[in-house]
Amino acid sequence: MLIATAFVLMMTVPALALFYGGMSRSKSVLNMMMMSFTAAAIVGILYVAVGWSMGFGGDGTFFADPFELFWLDSVSTDSYIFVMFQMTFAVITVALISGAVEGRMKFAAWLAFIPVWALLVYFPMAHMVFSCTDDSLICGRIGAQDYAGGTAVHINAGVAALVLVVLLGKRAGFGREPMRPHNLTLTMLGAGLLWLGWYGFNVGSIVFGGESEEADMAQFFSETGRTFANTTLATMAAILGWLAIEKLLHKKATSLGAASGIVAGLVAITPACGAVDLEGAVAIGAIAGGVCAWAVGLKFKLGYDDSLDVVGVHLVGGILGTVLIGLFSTSDGAGGVDGLFYGGGVDSLVDQSLGALVAIGISAVLTLIIGLAIKFTIGLRIDEDDEVAGIDLAAHGESAYDIHTAGGSGSGILTKSEGASL
């Protein structure tokens, strides 16, 4: 669990920071990385204060008492590692949202959004999915399977991202000017680290039980092998699925497509990795890779500016992974339920679809309220001049690349005109 926890924390810093940073424009890469780092800092402390209590403190349909285990009161120190593990899930969920708002959201607005969204949206959603009491909504009352966070993490973050980009509006020049990733090497490195860290995310989420230590260990090793293999194979299939659709639609198979395919496959297999067999994992990965490759283009047709394709990958991939459990799950898996393709009928498909819809609805309504509150108080978006010059300069007074200072020995702080040229 120590290793798994460290791996999941690595998924945010540095993996997601590198993945998103490379996809950003050079004038916003530092801000993009700072959004991941600040999400880790704020959510981590808040989780220990009240998040663990709200998620795992007791029964409740939506959340548990925030003060029952306030600052881990009455929690034994030998349980701290599991608290830290769950904390890393909260951290990366918030950080995922940041990719959609690249280059235009006020840094102060982001810092205000982090704790409020974690308190009102993520911590309750985690309780509904991960606590799995009879009273908890998604896992308990609905009965939807979600092994490691298709609803609470990926659908939740993807919906929040969509709401924020609608409230913020499009980037200056969107649809008229090229906004290409500035460093795909960083993006591919980040994708590889995300793949590595995801083993902590999925395999670390194993829950096992039994009447004897021998039964516990037998189930543990069985579920470990299934989860590890499914995570690996789904990701490989998603790379191929993404590249195939990309080649079909755009005549090129790109490095960005391969990196995005990795993430799409990991997202989709997250809720299903303990529920499906190897064939099901490959099918889910291939479907997710292909569908997400198509879905990222919807922003141009529908007119929302999702800067780094959080909606197309995490929302669409999260929905696919959650719903496809209803088709591909097997009774040999962690949930003990046969899906439609394994003779189980439509019951599981209905449960999974309902779980996804509930997650979408809760996240959309609460994020809209939070976003509007920030928009009409401190404001969500930076000034257009600052956006054009670059948010790195406007928010942090820095540049990622010291390419405009004479002799290469300057401070790296740019003027607005220099920032805009990047």
HELIX and SHEET records of a PDB file:
HELIX    1   1 LEU A    2  MET A   10  1                                   9    
HELIX    2   2 MET A   11  LEU A   16  3                                   6    
HELIX    3   3 ALA A   17  MET A   23  1                                   7    
HELIX    4   4 VAL A   29  LEU A   46  1                                  18    
HELIX    5   5 TYR A   47  GLY A   51  3                                   5    
HELIX    6   6 TRP A   52  PHE A   56  1                                   5    
HELIX    7   7 PHE A   70  LEU A   72  5                                   3    
HELIX    8   8 THR A   77  SER A   79  5                                   3    
HELIX    9   9 TYR A   80  ILE A   97  1                                  18    
HELIX   10  10 SER A   98  VAL A  101  5                                   4    
HELIX   11  11 PHE A  107  TRP A  117  1                                  11    
HELIX   12  12 ALA A  118  TYR A  122  3                                   5    
HELIX   13  13 PHE A  123  ALA A  126  1                                   4    
HELIX   14  14 HIS A  127  SER A  131  3                                   5    
HELIX   15  15 LEU A  137  ILE A  142  3                                   6    
HELIX   16  16 GLY A  150  ILE A  155  3                                   6    
HELIX   17  17 ASN A  156  LEU A  168  1                                  13    
HELIX   18  18 LEU A  184  VAL A  203  1                                  20    
HELIX   19  19 GLU A  213  HIS A  250  1                                  38    
HELIX   20  20 SER A  255  ILE A  269  1                                  15    
HELIX   21  21 LEU A  278  ALA A  295  1                                  18    
HELIX   22  22 LEU A  298  LEU A  302  1                                   5    
HELIX   23  23 VAL A  310  VAL A  310  1                                   1    
HELIX   24  24 VAL A  311  LEU A  315  3                                   5    
HELIX   25  25 VAL A  316  PHE A  328  1                                  13    
HELIX   26  26 LEU A  340  TYR A  342  5                                   3    
HELIX   27  27 ASP A  347  LYS A  375  1                                  29    
HELIX   28  28 GLU A  384  ALA A  389  1                                   6    
HELIX   29  29 ILE A  391  ILE A  391  1                                   1    
HELIX   30  30 ASP A  392  HIS A  396  3                                   5    
HELIX   31  31 ALA A  406  GLY A  408  5                                   3    
HELIX   32  32 LYS A  416  ALA A  420  1                                   5    
END                                                                             
